[in-house]
């Protein structure tokens, strides 16, 4: 493995120092929750080695979100990042080929890079609504293609696959004898139709999710992968055991309590996040130098600045943070031009969101 630090982590707000940031629009989750926010009080837990697969009650809660899944299809991991690492290192080698959507969350690209496998990127086009072309995915497949990797809802654009496209990708993986990996980290934040858990549709599909984004509890490091392929599950379990044996019983207890209140929590959260998206939409509509593809899920969007070739993007980002105390996720975090940036509209307060958007407009005027 040839590891390199991911740019998105090197430039994370905690690396810069939160004291420099007044309006933090770079975060990709809802606001960080406290135990009291979730109504969680922990019992007097025995701090033993937990179940290697993850707590049975927790796995049952996860599996119960979709018909056709059982707790034995669920492997609890150290966040979605842990699940993605297990999958990549279990399935890919230097002699394999991966097809992956870009832009994308860095782990979906950087771990395969570290493994050294061949990668074909399916680049999403702003002018085509960041829609995934299933035909382009099929054309990219090779005899040694091991995995097709997509995300839905998509990070950083917030776009979603249609049900027809998801079914087509599943059928394609089955036909070509490879796996379809669907990063579903934002699934609970779907702002329209929620797609089924991909793993419920076929043993060739693998789903990944976590509590970090939709529940605002990334600090407990709880995610999971789902597969109905029993042999593949055993391989993933072996990887987890060699990496860390099991998860934290404290983290899994908190996750269980959070998921037991899932429906009530999301019933309040989703309308609020839809309203936040509308705030950004109103700003985009009023700002002639900004355009975006309206997100269909998640709490992030990926606007594009409508500026000329002489626009100094480096100075823009320096001014945005240095003079206006506002931080966004610049396009290079996602191997995209710096005229793009990711806005997180779920983490800041409404007042902070509005303040950050106004600051972006001010910084644009200074450079344009």
C-alpha positions in Angstrom: 0.0 0.0 0.0 1.4 3.3 -1.0 -0.4 5.8 1.3 -0.7 9.5 0.7 -2.6 12.0 2.8 -5.9 13.0 1.2 -6.1 16.7 0.4 -9.6 17.0 2.0 -8.1 15.9 5.3 -4.9 18.0 5.0 -7.1 21.0 4.6 -9.9 20.0 7.0 -11.1 22.9 9.2 -9.6 21.3 12.3 -6.2 21.4 10.6 -6.5 25.1 10.1 -8.1 25.8 13.5 -11.7 26.5 14.1 -10.8 29.8 15.7 -10.1 31.2 12.2 -13.4 30.3 10.8 -16.6 32.3 11.5 -18.8 30.7 8.9 -18.0 27.0 8.4 -19.7 25.9 5.2 -17.1 23.1 4.6 -18.7 20.4 6.7 -20.6 17.5 5.0 -22.9 16.5 7.8 -25.7 17.9 9.9 -24.7 19.7 13.1 -22.7 17.7 15.5 -25.0 16.2 18.2 -24.4 15.6 21.9 -25.6 12.6 23.7 -28.3 14.7 25.4 -29.5 15.9 22.0 -30.2 12.2 21.1 -31.7 11.5 24.4 -29.0 8.9 25.1 -27.9 7.8 28.5 -25.5 4.9 28.6 -26.0 1.9 30.9 -23.2 0.6 33.0 -21.5 -1.3 30.2 -19.0 -4.1 30.6 -16.1 -3.1 28.5 -15.4 -6.4 26.9 -14.5 -7.5 23.3 -17.7 -6.9 21.4 -19.3 -9.1 18.8 -16.9 -9.2 15.8 -19.7 -8.6 13.4 -21.1 -5.8 15.5 -23.8 -5.9 18.2 -26.7 -8.1 17.1 -29.4 -5.6 18.1 -27.6 -2.9 16.2 -27.3 -5.1 13.1 -31.0 -6.0 13.3 -31.9 -2.3 13.4 -29.8 -1.7 10.3 -31.1 -4.7 8.4 -34.7 -3.8 9.4 -34.5 -0.7 7.2 -35.0 -2.8 4.0 -37.0 -5.9 3.2 -34.9 -8.9 2.3 -32.0 -8.1 4.5 -31.0 -9.9 7.7 -28.6 -9.0 10.5 -26.2 -11.6 9.1 -25.8 -9.4 6.0 -24.6 -6.5 8.0 -21.0 -5.9 9.2 -20.5 -2.9 11.5 -17.3 -1.0 10.8 -15.3 2.0 12.0 -17.4 4.5 10.0 -18.2 4.3 6.3 -14.5 5.0 5.8 -13.6 1.8 7.5 -16.2 -0.1 5.4 -14.7 1.3 2.2 -11.2 0.4 3.3 -12.2 -3.2 4.0 -14.0 -3.5 0.7 -11.2 -2.0 -1.4 -8.4 -4.0 0.3 -10.4 -7.2 0.2 -11.5 -7.0 -3.5 -8.8 -5.0 -5.3 -5.1 -5.8 -6.1 -2.6 -4.2 -8.4 -3.7 -6.5 -11.2 -7.4 -5.5 -10.9 -9.4 -2.7 -12.5 -11.9 -0.3 -10.9 -14.5 2.0 -12.5 -15.3 4.9 -10.2 -17.4 8.0 -10.4 -15.6 11.4 -10.2 -15.9 13.8 -8.4 -16.2 11.7 -5.3 -15.4 11.5 -1.7 -11.7 11.0 -1.5 -11.6 7.6 0.2 -13.5 6.0 -2.8 -10.5 7.0 -5.0 -7.4 7.3 -2.8 -7.5 3.8 -1.2 -7.7 2.1 -4.7 -4.8 4.4 -5.7 -2.8 3.3 -2.7 -3.5 -0.4 -3.7 -2.2 0.4 -7.2 -5.1 -1.0 -9.2 -6.0 0.4 -12.6 -8.8 3.0 -12.4 -11.1 4.3 -15.0 -13.0 7.5 -14.0 -16.5 8.3 -15.1 -16.5 12.0 -14.9 -19.8 13.7 -14.1 -20.6 16.8 -16.1 -22.1 19.9 -14.5 -23.8 20.9 -17.8 -25.5 17.5 -17.9 -26.8 17.9 -14.4 -24.0 15.6 -12.9 -26.1 12.7 -14.2 -24.4 9.3 -14.3 -24.2 7.8 -17.8 -24.7 4.0 -17.3 -23.6 3.5 -20.9 -20.3 5.1 -20.2 -19.9 2.8 -17.2 -20.5 -0.2 -19.3 -18.1 1.0 -22.0 -15.4 1.4 -19.3 -15.5 -2.2 -18.1 -12.6 -4.5 -18.8 -12.1 -8.3 -18.4 -10.3 -7.6 -15.1 -12.9 -5.1 -13.8 -13.5 -6.1 -10.2 -15.7 -3.3 -8.9 -18.0 -0.5 -10.1 -18.0 2.3 -7.5 -20.8 4.9 -7.3 -22.3 7.0 -4.5 -26.0 7.9 -4.0 -26.9 10.5 -2.9 -23.7 11.8 -4.4 -20.9 13.6 -2.5 -20.2 16.4 -3.3 -23.0 17.3 -5.7 -26.1 15.9 -3.9 -27.5 14.3 -7.0 -29.1 10.9 -7.0 -29.4 7.9 -9.3 -32.8 7.1 -10.7 -34.3 3.7 -9.8 -33.9 2.7 -13.4 -30.2 3.6 -13.4 -29.6 1.7 -10.1 -31.4 -1.4 -11.5 -29.3 -1.1 -14.7 -26.0 -0.9 -12.7 -27.0 -4.0 -10.7 -27.9 -5.9 -13.9 -24.6 -4.8 -15.4 -22.6 -6.0 -12.5 -24.4 -9.4 -12.6 -23.9 -9.7 -16.3 -20.2 -8.9 -16.2 -19.3 -10.8 -13.1 -18.1 -7.9 -11.0 -19.3 -6.1 -7.8 -21.4 -2.9 -7.6 -20.3 -0.8 -4.6 -22.8 1.9 -3.6 -21.7 4.4 -1.0 -25.1 5.2 0.6 -23.8 7.4 3.4 -26.4 10.1 2.7 -29.3 7.7 2.1 -31.3 8.8 5.2 -31.0 12.3 3.9 -32.7 11.7 0.6 -34.9 14.7 0.0 -37.2 12.9 -2.4 -37.7 9.3 -3.3 -35.4 7.1 -1.2 -33.9 4.2 -3.2 -33.7 0.7 -1.8 -30.5 -0.4 -0.1 -28.6 -1.6 -3.2 -27.4 -4.8 -1.4 -31.0 -5.9 -1.1 -31.3 -6.1 -4.9 -28.5 -8.6 -5.6 -25.6 -10.5 -4.1 -23.4 -8.6 -6.5 -24.2 -5.3 -4.8 -22.5 -4.0 -1.7 -23.9 -1.1 0.3 -22.0 1.2 2.7 -23.5 3.6 5.1 -22.9 5.3 8.5 -24.3 7.5 11.2 -21.8 10.3 10.7 -23.7 12.5 8.1 -27.4 12.1 8.7 -27.2 11.7 12.5 -24.3 14.1 13.1 -22.4 11.7 15.3 -19.1 11.1 13.4 -17.3 10.9 16.7 -18.6 7.5 17.5 -17.1 6.1 14.3 -20.0 3.7 13.4 -20.7 2.7 9.9 -21.5 -0.6 8.2 -21.3 -2.6 5.0 -24.1 -4.8 3.7 -23.7 -7.8 1.4 -25.9 -10.9 0.8 -22.9 -12.9 -0.5 -22.0 -15.1 2.5 -18.6 -15.9 1.2 -17.8 -12.3 0.5 -19.1 -11.4 4.0 -16.6 -13.8 5.5 -13.8 -12.2 3.7 -14.8 -8.8 4.9 -15.2 -10.1 8.4 -11.6 -11.5 8.3 -10.4 -8.1 7.2 -12.2 -6.4 10.1 -10.8 -8.9 12.6 -7.2 -8.4 11.4 -7.6 -4.6 11.5 -9.2 -4.2 14.9 -11.0 -7.4 15.9 -14.2 -5.7 16.9 -15.7 -2.3 17.4 -16.2 -0.3 20.6 -19.0 -1.5 22.7 -19.6 2.1 23.9 -19.9 3.4 20.3 -22.2 0.5 19.3 -24.4 1.2 22.3 -24.8 4.9 21.3 -25.5 3.8 17.7 -28.2 1.4 18.9 -29.9 4.1 20.9 -29.7 6.6 17.9 -31.2 4.1 15.5 -34.0 3.2 17.9 -35.1 6.9 17.6 -34.4 7.1 13.8 -37.9 7.6 12.5 -38.7 10.5 14.9 -35.3 12.1 14.4 -35.6 12.0 10.6 -39.2 13.2 10.6 -38.0 16.5 12.2 -34.6 16.7 10.4 -35.6 16.2 6.7 -38.0 19.2 6.5 -35.3 21.4 8.1 -32.7 20.2 5.6 -35.1 20.9 2.7 -35.6 24.4 4.0 -31.8 24.9 4.3 -31.4 23.8 0.7 -34.0 26.4 -0.3 -32.0 29.0 1.4 -29.0 28.2 -0.8 -31.3 28.0 -3.8 -32.6 31.5 -3.2 -29.0 32.7 -2.9 -28.0 31.0 -6.1 -31.0 32.5 -7.9 -29.9 36.0 -6.7 -26.2 35.6 -7.3 -25.3 36.0 -11.1 -21.8 34.6 -10.5 -23.0 31.3 -9.1 -24.8 28.4 -10.5 -25.5 24.9 -9.2 -27.2 21.6 -9.8 -30.0 21.5 -7.1 -29.2 18.6 -4.7 -31.7 15.8 -4.4 -30.2 14.4 -1.2 -27.6 14.9 1.4 -26.6 18.3 2.9 -24.0 19.4 0.4 -24.1 21.0 -3.0 -21.3 21.7 -5.6 -21.8 25.2 -7.0 -19.7 26.6 -9.9 -18.5 30.1 -10.2 -19.3 31.8 -13.5 -16.1 33.7 -13.7 -13.7 34.4 -16.5 -10.2 32.9 -17.1 -8.5 35.9 -15.4 -10.3 35.3 -12.1 -7.8 34.6 -9.4 -9.2 31.6 -7.5 -6.3 31.4 -5.1 -6.9 35.0 -4.0 -10.7 34.3 -3.8 -10.2 31.5 -1.3 -7.6 33.4 0.7 -9.9 36.4 1.0 -12.9 34.2 1.8 -11.2 32.8 4.8 -8.7 35.5 5.7 -11.0 38.6 5.4 -14.5 37.0 5.7 -13.8 34.1 8.0 -15.7 31.7 5.7 -14.6 28.2 4.7 -15.9 26.0 1.9 -14.6 22.9 0.2 -12.6 24.0 -2.9 -12.9 22.0 -6.0 -9.4 20.5 -5.8 -10.6 18.4 -2.8 -12.5 16.4 -5.4 -10.0 16.6 -8.3 -12.1 19.4 -9.9 -11.3 22.9 -10.9 -11.2 25.5 -8.1 -14.1 27.3 -9.8 -16.2 24.7 -8.1 -16.6 24.4 -4.3 -18.7 22.3 -2.0 -21.1 24.0 0.4 -22.4 22.1 3.4 -25.8 23.6 4.4 -26.7 21.2 7.2 -23.9 21.8 9.7 -23.9 25.6 10.3 -26.8 27.3 12.0 -29.2 29.1 9.6 -27.7 32.4 10.6 -24.2 31.1 9.9 -25.3 29.7 6.6 -26.8 33.0 5.5 -23.7 34.8 6.7 -21.4 32.5 4.8 -23.3 32.8 1.6 -23.2 36.6 1.8 -19.4 36.4 2.4 -19.0 34.3 -0.7 -20.8 37.0 -2.7 -18.6 39.7 -1.2 -15.4 37.7 -1.9 -16.5 37.2 -5.5 -17.0 40.9 -6.0 -13.5 41.7 -4.6 -11.9 39.4 -7.2 -14.1 40.0 -10.2 
